[in-house]
Amino acid sequence: MNPDQFSAYLAVTVPMAVALVAEKMNLDEISATENFYCSKVYEALSDESTKAWHYGPMLLYSLFEEEINTGDFTWPEEACI
């Protein structure tokens, strides 16, 4: 994926994941955004080499929720990260 494609992916997917965080965790948009951007999930997602970009917003939310509950998250078994 070239840098422009990766930036476009983040620009579309991250807001959808943040919206899920806000909705499911009953947070305002600013708090949801801050929490997501400070997460290990976002750190991995923003690194193109992890190939986490092929995950959709719902899976990213699930990984984020796992991180909130346990302090870390586990990639799905099909992931080659």
mmCIF file of the N, C-alpha and C atoms, coordinates in Angstrom:
data_MODEL
# 
_entry.id   MODEL 
# 
loop_
_atom_site.group_PDB 
_atom_site.id 
_atom_site.type_symbol 
_atom_site.label_atom_id 
_atom_site.label_alt_id 
_atom_site.label_comp_id 
_atom_site.label_asym_id 
_atom_site.label_entity_id 
_atom_site.label_seq_id 
_atom_site.pdbx_PDB_ins_code 
_atom_site.Cartn_x 
_atom_site.Cartn_y 
_atom_site.Cartn_z 
_atom_site.occupancy 
_atom_site.B_iso_or_equiv 
_atom_site.pdbx_formal_charge 
_atom_site.auth_seq_id 
_atom_site.auth_comp_id 
_atom_site.auth_asym_id 
_atom_site.auth_atom_id 
_atom_site.pdbx_PDB_model_num 
ATOM 1   N N  . MET A 1 1  ? 0.857   -1.165  0.000  1.00 0.00 ? 1  MET A N  1 
ATOM 2   C CA . MET A 1 1  ? 0.000   0.000   0.000  1.00 0.00 ? 1  MET A CA 1 
ATOM 3   C C  . MET A 1 1  ? 0.901   1.226   0.000  1.00 0.00 ? 1  MET A C  1 
ATOM 4   N N  . ASN A 1 2  ? 0.633   2.142   -0.908 1.00 0.00 ? 2  ASN A N  1 
ATOM 5   C CA . ASN A 1 2  ? 1.461   3.349   -0.947 1.00 0.00 ? 2  ASN A CA 1 
ATOM 6   C C  . ASN A 1 2  ? 1.017   4.329   0.144  1.00 0.00 ? 2  ASN A C  1 
ATOM 7   N N  . PRO A 1 3  ? 1.848   5.326   0.464  1.00 0.00 ? 3  PRO A N  1 
ATOM 8   C CA . PRO A 1 3  ? 1.530   6.258   1.559  1.00 0.00 ? 3  PRO A CA 1 
ATOM 9   C C  . PRO A 1 3  ? 0.197   6.987   1.393  1.00 0.00 ? 3  PRO A C  1 
ATOM 10  N N  . ASP A 1 4  ? -0.166  7.350   0.176  1.00 0.00 ? 4  ASP A N  1 
ATOM 11  C CA . ASP A 1 4  ? -1.442  8.036   -0.041 1.00 0.00 ? 4  ASP A CA 1 
ATOM 12  C C  . ASP A 1 4  ? -2.623  7.125   0.254  1.00 0.00 ? 4  ASP A C  1 
ATOM 13  N N  . GLN A 1 5  ? -2.528  5.883   -0.170 1.00 0.00 ? 5  GLN A N  1 
ATOM 14  C CA . GLN A 1 5  ? -3.595  4.916   0.102  1.00 0.00 ? 5  GLN A CA 1 
ATOM 15  C C  . GLN A 1 5  ? -3.712  4.671   1.609  1.00 0.00 ? 5  GLN A C  1 
ATOM 16  N N  . PHE A 1 6  ? -2.560  4.557   2.268  1.00 0.00 ? 6  PHE A N  1 
ATOM 17  C CA . PHE A 1 6  ? -2.563  4.316   3.710  1.00 0.00 ? 6  PHE A CA 1 
ATOM 18  C C  . PHE A 1 6  ? -3.185  5.493   4.452  1.00 0.00 ? 6  PHE A C  1 
ATOM 19  N N  . SER A 1 7  ? -2.828  6.700   4.072  1.00 0.00 ? 7  SER A N  1 
ATOM 20  C CA . SER A 1 7  ? -3.419  7.902   4.698  1.00 0.00 ? 7  SER A CA 1 
ATOM 21  C C  . SER A 1 7  ? -4.924  7.950   4.477  1.00 0.00 ? 7  SER A C  1 
ATOM 22  N N  . ALA A 1 8  ? -5.347  7.595   3.282  1.00 0.00 ? 8  ALA A N  1 
ATOM 23  C CA . ALA A 1 8  ? -6.785  7.584   2.979  1.00 0.00 ? 8  ALA A CA 1 
ATOM 24  C C  . ALA A 1 8  ? -7.501  6.538   3.820  1.00 0.00 ? 8  ALA A C  1 
ATOM 25  N N  . TYR A 1 9  ? -6.882  5.372   3.972  1.00 0.00 ? 9  TYR A N  1 
ATOM 26  C CA . TYR A 1 9  ? -7.471  4.327   4.814  1.00 0.00 ? 9  TYR A CA 1 
ATOM 27  C C  . TYR A 1 9  ? -7.653  4.843   6.237  1.00 0.00 ? 9  TYR A C  1 
ATOM 28  N N  . LEU A 1 10 ? -6.600  5.424   6.808  1.00 0.00 ? 10 LEU A N  1 
ATOM 29  C CA . LEU A 1 10 ? -6.698  5.932   8.181  1.00 0.00 ? 10 LEU A CA 1 
ATOM 30  C C  . LEU A 1 10 ? -7.758  7.011   8.296  1.00 0.00 ? 10 LEU A C  1 
ATOM 31  N N  . ALA A 1 11 ? -7.848  7.882   7.306  1.00 0.00 ? 11 ALA A N  1 
ATOM 32  C CA . ALA A 1 11 ? -8.813  8.984   7.335  1.00 0.00 ? 11 ALA A CA 1 
ATOM 33  C C  . ALA A 1 11 ? -10.253 8.497   7.321  1.00 0.00 ? 11 ALA A C  1 
ATOM 34  N N  . VAL A 1 12 ? -10.479 7.320   6.780  1.00 0.00 ? 12 VAL A N  1 
ATOM 35  C CA . VAL A 1 12 ? -11.835 6.762   6.724  1.00 0.00 ? 12 VAL A CA 1 
ATOM 36  C C  . VAL A 1 12 ? -12.096 5.829   7.904  1.00 0.00 ? 12 VAL A C  1 
ATOM 37  N N  . THR A 1 13 ? -11.164 4.948   8.192  1.00 0.00 ? 13 THR A N  1 
ATOM 38  C CA . THR A 1 13 ? -11.388 3.888   9.182  1.00 0.00 ? 13 THR A CA 1 
ATOM 39  C C  . THR A 1 13 ? -11.312 4.379   10.620 1.00 0.00 ? 13 THR A C  1 
ATOM 40  N N  . VAL A 1 14 ? -10.360 5.232   10.928 1.00 0.00 ? 14 VAL A N  1 
ATOM 41  C CA . VAL A 1 14 ? -10.203 5.690   12.313 1.00 0.00 ? 14 VAL A CA 1 
ATOM 42  C C  . VAL A 1 14 ? -11.459 6.403   12.819 1.00 0.00 ? 14 VAL A C  1 
ATOM 43  N N  . PRO A 1 15 ? -12.050 7.330   12.067 1.00 0.00 ? 15 PRO A N  1 
ATOM 44  C CA . PRO A 1 15 ? -13.283 7.958   12.565 1.00 0.00 ? 15 PRO A CA 1 
ATOM 45  C C  . PRO A 1 15 ? -14.421 6.960   12.794 1.00 0.00 ? 15 PRO A C  1 
ATOM 46  N N  . MET A 1 16 ? -14.500 5.934   11.968 1.00 0.00 ? 16 MET A N  1 
ATOM 47  C CA . MET A 1 16 ? -15.544 4.919   12.185 1.00 0.00 ? 16 MET A CA 1 
ATOM 48  C C  . MET A 1 16 ? -15.267 4.124   13.455 1.00 0.00 ? 16 MET A C  1 
ATOM 49  N N  . ALA A 1 17 ? -14.005 3.793   13.707 1.00 0.00 ? 17 ALA A N  1 
ATOM 50  C CA . ALA A 1 17 ? -13.652 3.083   14.936 1.00 0.00 ? 17 ALA A CA 1 
ATOM 51  C C  . ALA A 1 17 ? -13.907 3.972   16.157 1.00 0.00 ? 17 ALA A C  1 
ATOM 52  N N  . VAL A 1 18 ? -13.555 5.238   16.063 1.00 0.00 ? 18 VAL A N  1 
ATOM 53  C CA . VAL A 1 18 ? -13.789 6.180   17.166 1.00 0.00 ? 18 VAL A CA 1 
ATOM 54  C C  . VAL A 1 18 ? -15.287 6.321   17.436 1.00 0.00 ? 18 VAL A C  1 
ATOM 55  N N  . ALA A 1 19 ? -16.091 6.359   16.394 1.00 0.00 ? 19 ALA A N  1 
ATOM 56  C CA . ALA A 1 19 ? -17.550 6.449   16.576 1.00 0.00 ? 19 ALA A CA 1 
ATOM 57  C C  . ALA A 1 19 ? -18.067 5.235   17.337 1.00 0.00 ? 19 ALA A C  1 
ATOM 58  N N  . LEU A 1 20 ? -17.518 4.057   17.056 1.00 0.00 ? 20 LEU A N  1 
ATOM 59  C CA . LEU A 1 20 ? -17.915 2.854   17.806 1.00 0.00 ? 20 LEU A CA 1 
ATOM 60  C C  . LEU A 1 20 ? -17.487 2.958   19.263 1.00 0.00 ? 20 LEU A C  1 
ATOM 61  N N  . VAL A 1 21 ? -16.286 3.460   19.497 1.00 0.00 ? 21 VAL A N  1 
ATOM 62  C CA . VAL A 1 21 ? -15.809 3.650   20.875 1.00 0.00 ? 21 VAL A CA 1 
ATOM 63  C C  . VAL A 1 21 ? -16.760 4.587   21.614 1.00 0.00 ? 21 VAL A C  1 
ATOM 64  N N  . ALA A 1 22 ? -17.110 5.696   21.002 1.00 0.00 ? 22 ALA A N  1 
ATOM 65  C CA . ALA A 1 22 ? -18.007 6.664   21.638 1.00 0.00 ? 22 ALA A CA 1 
ATOM 66  C C  . ALA A 1 22 ? -19.364 6.037   21.938 1.00 0.00 ? 22 ALA A C  1 
ATOM 67  N N  . GLU A 1 23 ? -19.912 5.349   20.957 1.00 0.00 ? 23 GLU A N  1 
ATOM 68  C CA . GLU A 1 23 ? -21.242 4.755   21.112 1.00 0.00 ? 23 GLU A CA 1 
ATOM 69  C C  . GLU A 1 23 ? -21.256 3.645   22.166 1.00 0.00 ? 23 GLU A C  1 
ATOM 70  N N  . LYS A 1 24 ? -20.362 2.703   22.036 1.00 0.00 ? 24 LYS A N  1 
ATOM 71  C CA . LYS A 1 24 ? -20.401 1.516   22.891 1.00 0.00 ? 24 LYS A CA 1 
ATOM 72  C C  . LYS A 1 24 ? -19.872 1.764   24.299 1.00 0.00 ? 24 LYS A C  1 
ATOM 73  N N  . MET A 1 25 ? -19.031 2.779   24.457 1.00 0.00 ? 25 MET A N  1 
ATOM 74  C CA . MET A 1 25 ? -18.478 3.080   25.776 1.00 0.00 ? 25 MET A CA 1 
ATOM 75  C C  . MET A 1 25 ? -19.112 4.326   26.389 1.00 0.00 ? 25 MET A C  1 
ATOM 76  N N  . ASN A 1 26 ? -20.130 4.845   25.699 1.00 0.00 ? 26 ASN A N  1 
ATOM 77  C CA . ASN A 1 26 ? -20.861 6.012   26.188 1.00 0.00 ? 26 ASN A CA 1 
ATOM 78  C C  . ASN A 1 26 ? -19.929 7.187   26.505 1.00 0.00 ? 26 ASN A C  1 
ATOM 79  N N  . LEU A 1 27 ? -19.067 7.496   25.530 1.00 0.00 ? 27 LEU A N  1 
ATOM 80  C CA . LEU A 1 27 ? -18.128 8.604   25.665 1.00 0.00 ? 27 LEU A CA 1 
ATOM 81  C C  . LEU A 1 27 ? -18.471 9.683   24.648 1.00 0.00 ? 27 LEU A C  1 
ATOM 82  N N  . ASP A 1 28 ? -18.101 10.920  24.960 1.00 0.00 ? 28 ASP A N  1 
ATOM 83  C CA . ASP A 1 28 ? -18.246 11.965  23.954 1.00 0.00 ? 28 ASP A CA 1 
ATOM 84  C C  . ASP A 1 28 ? -17.157 11.755  22.906 1.00 0.00 ? 28 ASP A C  1 
ATOM 85  N N  . GLU A 1 29 ? -17.319 12.406  21.765 1.00 0.00 ? 29 GLU A N  1 
ATOM 86  C CA . GLU A 1 29 ? -16.405 12.195  20.632 1.00 0.00 ? 29 GLU A CA 1 
ATOM 87  C C  . GLU A 1 29 ? -14.958 12.553  20.972 1.00 0.00 ? 29 GLU A C  1 
ATOM 88  N N  . ILE A 1 30 ? -14.773 13.614  21.728 1.00 0.00 ? 30 ILE A N  1 
ATOM 89  C CA . ILE A 1 30 ? -13.410 14.032  22.081 1.00 0.00 ? 30 ILE A CA 1 
ATOM 90  C C  . ILE A 1 30 ? -12.741 12.990  22.967 1.00 0.00 ? 30 ILE A C  1 
ATOM 91  N N  . SER A 1 31 ? -13.442 12.520  23.987 1.00 0.00 ? 31 SER A N  1 
ATOM 92  C CA . SER A 1 31 ? -12.871 11.502  24.878 1.00 0.00 ? 31 SER A CA 1 
ATOM 93  C C  . SER A 1 31 ? -12.603 10.203  24.127 1.00 0.00 ? 31 SER A C  1 
ATOM 94  N N  . ALA A 1 32 ? -13.527 9.808   23.271 1.00 0.00 ? 32 ALA A N  1 
ATOM 95  C CA . ALA A 1 32 ? -13.352 8.588   22.485 1.00 0.00 ? 32 ALA A CA 1 
ATOM 96  C C  . ALA A 1 32 ? -12.129 8.717   21.582 1.00 0.00 ? 32 ALA A C  1 
ATOM 97  N N  . THR A 1 33 ? -11.982 9.872   20.960 1.00 0.00 ? 33 THR A N  1 
ATOM 98  C CA . THR A 1 33 ? -10.841 10.104  20.072 1.00 0.00 ? 33 THR A CA 1 
ATOM 99  C C  . THR A 1 33 ? -9.532  10.058  20.845 1.00 0.00 ? 33 THR A C  1 
ATOM 100 N N  . GLU A 1 34 ? -9.487  10.742  21.970 1.00 0.00 ? 34 GLU A N  1 
ATOM 101 C CA . GLU A 1 34 ? -8.267  10.753  22.787 1.00 0.00 ? 34 GLU A CA 1 
ATOM 102 C C  . GLU A 1 34 ? -7.906  9.347   23.246 1.00 0.00 ? 34 GLU A C  1 
ATOM 103 N N  . ASN A 1 35 ? -8.896  8.607   23.725 1.00 0.00 ? 35 ASN A N  1 
ATOM 104 C CA . ASN A 1 35 ? -8.641  7.244   24.194 1.00 0.00 ? 35 ASN A CA 1 
ATOM 105 C C  . ASN A 1 35 ? -8.136  6.344   23.070 1.00 0.00 ? 35 ASN A C  1 
ATOM 106 N N  . PHE A 1 36 ? -8.771  6.433   21.905 1.00 0.00 ? 36 PHE A N  1 
ATOM 107 C CA . PHE A 1 36 ? -8.369  5.574   20.789 1.00 0.00 ? 36 PHE A CA 1 
ATOM 108 C C  . PHE A 1 36 ? -6.966  5.936   20.301 1.00 0.00 ? 36 PHE A C  1 
ATOM 109 N N  . TYR A 1 37 ? -6.687  7.221   20.160 1.00 0.00 ? 37 TYR A N  1 
ATOM 110 C CA . TYR A 1 37 ? -5.377  7.647   19.662 1.00 0.00 ? 37 TYR A CA 1 
ATOM 111 C C  . TYR A 1 37 ? -4.245  7.335   20.632 1.00 0.00 ? 37 TYR A C  1 
ATOM 112 N N  . CYS A 1 38 ? -4.552  7.162   21.901 1.00 0.00 ? 38 CYS A N  1 
ATOM 113 C CA . CYS A 1 38 ? -3.529  6.822   22.903 1.00 0.00 ? 38 CYS A CA 1 
ATOM 114 C C  . CYS A 1 38 ? -3.398  5.315   23.119 1.00 0.00 ? 38 CYS A C  1 
ATOM 115 N N  . SER A 1 39 ? -4.101  4.532   22.339 1.00 0.00 ? 39 SER A N  1 
ATOM 116 C CA . SER A 1 39 ? -4.114  3.080   22.538 1.00 0.00 ? 39 SER A CA 1 
ATOM 117 C C  . SER A 1 39 ? -3.008  2.369   21.767 1.00 0.00 ? 39 SER A C  1 
ATOM 118 N N  . LYS A 1 40 ? -2.706  1.171   22.231 1.00 0.00 ? 40 LYS A N  1 
ATOM 119 C CA . LYS A 1 40 ? -1.777  0.302   21.519 1.00 0.00 ? 40 LYS A CA 1 
ATOM 120 C C  . LYS A 1 40 ? -2.369  -0.116  20.175 1.00 0.00 ? 40 LYS A C  1 
ATOM 121 N N  . VAL A 1 41 ? -3.686  -0.236  20.136 1.00 0.00 ? 41 VAL A N  1 
ATOM 122 C CA . VAL A 1 41 ? -4.355  -0.598  18.881 1.00 0.00 ? 41 VAL A CA 1 
ATOM 123 C C  . VAL A 1 41 ? -4.073  0.466   17.827 1.00 0.00 ? 41 VAL A C  1 
ATOM 124 N N  . TYR A 1 42 ? -4.262  1.723   18.174 1.00 0.00 ? 42 TYR A N  1 
ATOM 125 C CA . TYR A 1 42 ? -3.991  2.792   17.212 1.00 0.00 ? 42 TYR A CA 1 
ATOM 126 C C  . TYR A 1 42 ? -2.515  2.838   16.852 1.00 0.00 ? 42 TYR A C  1 
ATOM 127 N N  . GLU A 1 43 ? -1.653  2.631   17.818 1.00 0.00 ? 43 GLU A N  1 
ATOM 128 C CA . GLU A 1 43 ? -0.216  2.623   17.542 1.00 0.00 ? 43 GLU A CA 1 
ATOM 129 C C  . GLU A 1 43 ? 0.112   1.573   16.475 1.00 0.00 ? 43 GLU A C  1 
ATOM 130 N N  . ALA A 1 44 ? -0.455  0.383   16.626 1.00 0.00 ? 44 ALA A N  1 
ATOM 131 C CA . ALA A 1 44 ? -0.222  -0.676  15.633 1.00 0.00 ? 44 ALA A CA 1 
ATOM 132 C C  . ALA A 1 44 ? -0.878  -0.328  14.300 1.00 0.00 ? 44 ALA A C  1 
ATOM 133 N N  . LEU A 1 45 ? -2.091  0.193   14.371 1.00 0.00 ? 45 LEU A N  1 
ATOM 134 C CA . LEU A 1 45 ? -2.832  0.546   13.157 1.00 0.00 ? 45 LEU A CA 1 
ATOM 135 C C  . LEU A 1 45 ? -2.102  1.616   12.349 1.00 0.00 ? 45 LEU A C  1 
ATOM 136 N N  . SER A 1 46 ? -1.491  2.565   13.015 1.00 0.00 ? 46 SER A N  1 
ATOM 137 C CA . SER A 1 46 ? -0.833  3.660   12.320 1.00 0.00 ? 46 SER A CA 1 
ATOM 138 C C  . SER A 1 46 ? 0.524   3.272   11.739 1.00 0.00 ? 46 SER A C  1 
ATOM 139 N N  . ASP A 1 47 ? 0.967   2.070   12.037 1.00 0.00 ? 47 ASP A N  1 
ATOM 140 C CA . ASP A 1 47 ? 2.215   1.548   11.471 1.00 0.00 ? 47 ASP A CA 1 
ATOM 141 C C  . ASP A 1 47 ? 1.865   0.626   10.310 1.00 0.00 ? 47 ASP A C  1 
ATOM 142 N N  . GLU A 1 48 ? 2.053   1.094   9.103  1.00 0.00 ? 48 GLU A N  1 
ATOM 143 C CA . GLU A 1 48 ? 1.643   0.339   7.917  1.00 0.00 ? 48 GLU A CA 1 
ATOM 144 C C  . GLU A 1 48 ? 2.251   -1.050  7.876  1.00 0.00 ? 48 GLU A C  1 
ATOM 145 N N  . SER A 1 49 ? 3.437   -1.210  8.430  1.00 0.00 ? 49 SER A N  1 
ATOM 146 C CA . SER A 1 49 ? 4.118   -2.502  8.358  1.00 0.00 ? 49 SER A CA 1 
ATOM 147 C C  . SER A 1 49 ? 3.412   -3.605  9.148  1.00 0.00 ? 49 SER A C  1 
ATOM 148 N N  . THR A 1 50 ? 2.536   -3.245  10.082 1.00 0.00 ? 50 THR A N  1 
ATOM 149 C CA . THR A 1 50 ? 1.806   -4.272  10.841 1.00 0.00 ? 50 THR A CA 1 
ATOM 150 C C  . THR A 1 50 ? 0.706   -4.924  10.010 1.00 0.00 ? 50 THR A C  1 
ATOM 151 N N  . LYS A 1 51 ? 0.330   -4.269  8.936  1.00 0.00 ? 51 LYS A N  1 
ATOM 152 C CA . LYS A 1 51 ? -0.744  -4.731  8.049  1.00 0.00 ? 51 LYS A CA 1 
ATOM 153 C C  . LYS A 1 51 ? -2.095  -4.774  8.761  1.00 0.00 ? 51 LYS A C  1 
ATOM 154 N N  . ALA A 1 52 ? -2.217  -4.051  9.869  1.00 0.00 ? 52 ALA A N  1 
ATOM 155 C CA . ALA A 1 52 ? -3.491  -3.976  10.589 1.00 0.00 ? 52 ALA A CA 1 
ATOM 156 C C  . ALA A 1 52 ? -4.531  -3.215  9.789  1.00 0.00 ? 52 ALA A C  1 
ATOM 157 N N  . TRP A 1 53 ? -4.103  -2.545  8.726  1.00 0.00 ? 53 TRP A N  1 
ATOM 158 C CA . TRP A 1 53 ? -5.024  -1.773  7.891  1.00 0.00 ? 53 TRP A CA 1 
ATOM 159 C C  . TRP A 1 53 ? -6.070  -2.644  7.221  1.00 0.00 ? 53 TRP A C  1 
ATOM 160 N N  . HIS A 1 54 ? -5.877  -3.945  7.174  1.00 0.00 ? 54 HIS A N  1 
ATOM 161 C CA . HIS A 1 54 ? -6.900  -4.762  6.529  1.00 0.00 ? 54 HIS A CA 1 
ATOM 162 C C  . HIS A 1 54 ? -8.065  -5.080  7.463  1.00 0.00 ? 54 HIS A C  1 
ATOM 163 N N  . TYR A 1 55 ? -7.997  -4.632  8.710  1.00 0.00 ? 55 TYR A N  1 
ATOM 164 C CA . TYR A 1 55 ? -9.095  -4.832  9.657  1.00 0.00 ? 55 TYR A CA 1 
ATOM 165 C C  . TYR A 1 55 ? -10.108 -3.702  9.547  1.00 0.00 ? 55 TYR A C  1 
ATOM 166 N N  . GLY A 1 56 ? -11.344 -4.039  9.744  1.00 0.00 ? 56 GLY A N  1 
ATOM 167 C CA . GLY A 1 56 ? -12.412 -3.058  9.712  1.00 0.00 ? 56 GLY A CA 1 
ATOM 168 C C  . GLY A 1 56 ? -12.628 -2.421  11.072 1.00 0.00 ? 56 GLY A C  1 
ATOM 169 N N  . PRO A 1 57 ? -13.466 -1.393  11.118 1.00 0.00 ? 57 PRO A N  1 
ATOM 170 C CA . PRO A 1 57 ? -13.714 -0.658  12.359 1.00 0.00 ? 57 PRO A CA 1 
ATOM 171 C C  . PRO A 1 57 ? -14.245 -1.524  13.506 1.00 0.00 ? 57 PRO A C  1 
ATOM 172 N N  . MET A 1 58 ? -15.119 -2.485  13.219 1.00 0.00 ? 58 MET A N  1 
ATOM 173 C CA . MET A 1 58 ? -15.684 -3.304  14.297 1.00 0.00 ? 58 MET A CA 1 
ATOM 174 C C  . MET A 1 58 ? -14.606 -4.168  14.954 1.00 0.00 ? 58 MET A C  1 
ATOM 175 N N  . LEU A 1 59 ? -13.733 -4.759  14.167 1.00 0.00 ? 59 LEU A N  1 
ATOM 176 C CA . LEU A 1 59 ? -12.652 -5.560  14.745 1.00 0.00 ? 59 LEU A CA 1 
ATOM 177 C C  . LEU A 1 59 ? -11.678 -4.662  15.507 1.00 0.00 ? 59 LEU A C  1 
ATOM 178 N N  . LEU A 1 60 ? -11.392 -3.503  14.961 1.00 0.00 ? 60 LEU A N  1 
ATOM 179 C CA . LEU A 1 60 ? -10.515 -2.571  15.668 1.00 0.00 ? 60 LEU A CA 1 
ATOM 180 C C  . LEU A 1 60 ? -11.133 -2.162  16.997 1.00 0.00 ? 60 LEU A C  1 
ATOM 181 N N  . TYR A 1 61 ? -12.444 -1.935  17.007 1.00 0.00 ? 61 TYR A N  1 
ATOM 182 C CA . TYR A 1 61 ? -13.106 -1.617  18.274 1.00 0.00 ? 61 TYR A CA 1 
ATOM 183 C C  . TYR A 1 61 ? -12.970 -2.783  19.253 1.00 0.00 ? 61 TYR A C  1 
ATOM 184 N N  . SER A 1 62 ? -13.158 -4.000  18.778 1.00 0.00 ? 62 SER A N  1 
ATOM 185 C CA . SER A 1 62 ? -13.040 -5.184  19.645 1.00 0.00 ? 62 SER A CA 1 
ATOM 186 C C  . SER A 1 62 ? -11.640 -5.298  20.240 1.00 0.00 ? 62 SER A C  1 
ATOM 187 N N  . LEU A 1 63 ? -10.635 -5.042  19.425 1.00 0.00 ? 63 LEU A N  1 
ATOM 188 C CA . LEU A 1 63 ? -9.256  -5.069  19.927 1.00 0.00 ? 63 LEU A CA 1 
ATOM 189 C C  . LEU A 1 63 ? -9.037  -3.958  20.947 1.00 0.00 ? 63 LEU A C  1 
ATOM 190 N N  . PHE A 1 64 ? -9.592  -2.783  20.676 1.00 0.00 ? 64 PHE A N  1 
ATOM 191 C CA . PHE A 1 64 ? -9.492  -1.659  21.602 1.00 0.00 ? 64 PHE A CA 1 
ATOM 192 C C  . PHE A 1 64 ? -10.180 -1.996  22.927 1.00 0.00 ? 64 PHE A C  1 
ATOM 193 N N  . GLU A 1 65 ? -11.357 -2.577  22.853 1.00 0.00 ? 65 GLU A N  1 
ATOM 194 C CA . GLU A 1 65 ? -12.084 -2.962  24.064 1.00 0.00 ? 65 GLU A CA 1 
ATOM 195 C C  . GLU A 1 65 ? -11.276 -3.970  24.881 1.00 0.00 ? 65 GLU A C  1 
ATOM 196 N N  . GLU A 1 66 ? -10.677 -4.933  24.195 1.00 0.00 ? 66 GLU A N  1 
ATOM 197 C CA . GLU A 1 66 ? -9.829  -5.914  24.881 1.00 0.00 ? 66 GLU A CA 1 
ATOM 198 C C  . GLU A 1 66 ? -8.669  -5.216  25.573 1.00 0.00 ? 66 GLU A C  1 
ATOM 199 N N  . GLU A 1 67 ? -8.058  -4.255  24.879 1.00 0.00 ? 67 GLU A N  1 
ATOM 200 C CA . GLU A 1 67 ? -6.953  -3.516  25.480 1.00 0.00 ? 67 GLU A CA 1 
ATOM 201 C C  . GLU A 1 67 ? -7.411  -2.743  26.720 1.00 0.00 ? 67 GLU A C  1 
ATOM 202 N N  . ILE A 1 68 ? -8.563  -2.117  26.642 1.00 0.00 ? 68 ILE A N  1 
ATOM 203 C CA . ILE A 1 68 ? -9.094  -1.378  27.799 1.00 0.00 ? 68 ILE A CA 1 
ATOM 204 C C  . ILE A 1 68 ? -9.320  -2.319  28.985 1.00 0.00 ? 68 ILE A C  1 
ATOM 205 N N  . ASN A 1 69 ? -9.859  -3.495  28.707 1.00 0.00 ? 69 ASN A N  1 
ATOM 206 C CA . ASN A 1 69 ? -10.201 -4.439  29.775 1.00 0.00 ? 69 ASN A CA 1 
ATOM 207 C C  . ASN A 1 69 ? -9.006  -5.193  30.342 1.00 0.00 ? 69 ASN A C  1 
ATOM 208 N N  . THR A 1 70 ? -7.974  -5.406  29.530 1.00 0.00 ? 70 THR A N  1 
ATOM 209 C CA . THR A 1 70 ? -6.863  -6.252  29.975 1.00 0.00 ? 70 THR A CA 1 
ATOM 210 C C  . THR A 1 70 ? -5.511  -5.559  29.980 1.00 0.00 ? 70 THR A C  1 
ATOM 211 N N  . GLY A 1 71 ? -5.422  -4.407  29.339 1.00 0.00 ? 71 GLY A N  1 
ATOM 212 C CA . GLY A 1 71 ? -4.148  -3.718  29.231 1.00 0.00 ? 71 GLY A CA 1 
ATOM 213 C C  . GLY A 1 71 ? -3.379  -4.061  27.965 1.00 0.00 ? 71 GLY A C  1 
ATOM 214 N N  . ASP A 1 72 ? -3.878  -5.014  27.210 1.00 0.00 ? 72 ASP A N  1 
ATOM 215 C CA . ASP A 1 72 ? -3.241  -5.412  25.958 1.00 0.00 ? 72 ASP A CA 1 
ATOM 216 C C  . ASP A 1 72 ? -4.293  -6.028  25.050 1.00 0.00 ? 72 ASP A C  1 
ATOM 217 N N  . PHE A 1 73 ? -3.898  -6.413  23.867 1.00 0.00 ? 73 PHE A N  1 
ATOM 218 C CA . PHE A 1 73 ? -4.820  -7.069  22.948 1.00 0.00 ? 73 PHE A CA 1 
ATOM 219 C C  . PHE A 1 73 ? -4.081  -8.161  22.195 1.00 0.00 ? 73 PHE A C  1 
ATOM 220 N N  . THR A 1 74 ? -4.830  -9.082  21.649 1.00 0.00 ? 74 THR A N  1 
ATOM 221 C CA . THR A 1 74 ? -4.263  -10.196 20.904 1.00 0.00 ? 74 THR A CA 1 
ATOM 222 C C  . THR A 1 74 ? -4.783  -10.134 19.481 1.00 0.00 ? 74 THR A C  1 
ATOM 223 N N  . TRP A 1 75 ? -3.866  -10.201 18.526 1.00 0.00 ? 75 TRP A N  1 
ATOM 224 C CA . TRP A 1 75 ? -4.275  -10.220 17.133 1.00 0.00 ? 75 TRP A CA 1 
ATOM 225 C C  . TRP A 1 75 ? -5.110  -11.467 16.853 1.00 0.00 ? 75 TRP A C  1 
ATOM 226 N N  . PRO A 1 76 ? -6.081  -11.348 15.980 1.00 0.00 ? 76 PRO A N  1 
ATOM 227 C CA . PRO A 1 76 ? -6.860  -12.531 15.580 1.00 0.00 ? 76 PRO A CA 1 
ATOM 228 C C  . PRO A 1 76 ? -5.923  -13.591 15.003 1.00 0.00 ? 76 PRO A C  1 
ATOM 229 N N  . GLU A 1 77 ? -6.291  -14.852 15.138 1.00 0.00 ? 77 GLU A N  1 
ATOM 230 C CA . GLU A 1 77 ? -5.427  -15.942 14.699 1.00 0.00 ? 77 GLU A CA 1 
ATOM 231 C C  . GLU A 1 77 ? -5.039  -15.857 13.240 1.00 0.00 ? 77 GLU A C  1 
ATOM 232 N N  . GLU A 1 78 ? -5.926  -15.354 12.390 1.00 0.00 ? 78 GLU A N  1 
ATOM 233 C CA . GLU A 1 78 ? -5.614  -15.287 10.969 1.00 0.00 ? 78 GLU A CA 1 
ATOM 234 C C  . GLU A 1 78 ? -4.601  -14.199 10.640 1.00 0.00 ? 78 GLU A C  1 
ATOM 235 N N  . ALA A 1 79 ? -4.286  -13.362 11.619 1.00 0.00 ? 79 ALA A N  1 
ATOM 236 C CA . ALA A 1 79 ? -3.342  -12.273 11.381 1.00 0.00 ? 79 ALA A CA 1 
ATOM 237 C C  . ALA A 1 79 ? -1.914  -12.809 11.281 1.00 0.00 ? 79 ALA A C  1 
ATOM 238 N N  . CYS A 1 80 ? -1.172  -12.231 10.417 1.00 0.00 ? 80 CYS A N  1 
ATOM 239 C CA . CYS A 1 80 ? 0.229   -12.603 10.236 1.00 0.00 ? 80 CYS A CA 1 
ATOM 240 C C  . CYS A 1 80 ? 1.118   -11.450 10.662 1.00 0.00 ? 80 CYS A C  1 
ATOM 241 N N  . ILE A 1 81 ? 0.828   -10.907 11.814 1.00 0.00 ? 81 ILE A N  1 
ATOM 242 C CA . ILE A 1 81 ? 1.539   -9.719  12.280 1.00 0.00 ? 81 ILE A CA 1 
ATOM 243 C C  . ILE A 1 81 ? 2.583   -10.113 13.294 1.00 0.00 ? 81 ILE A C  1 
# 
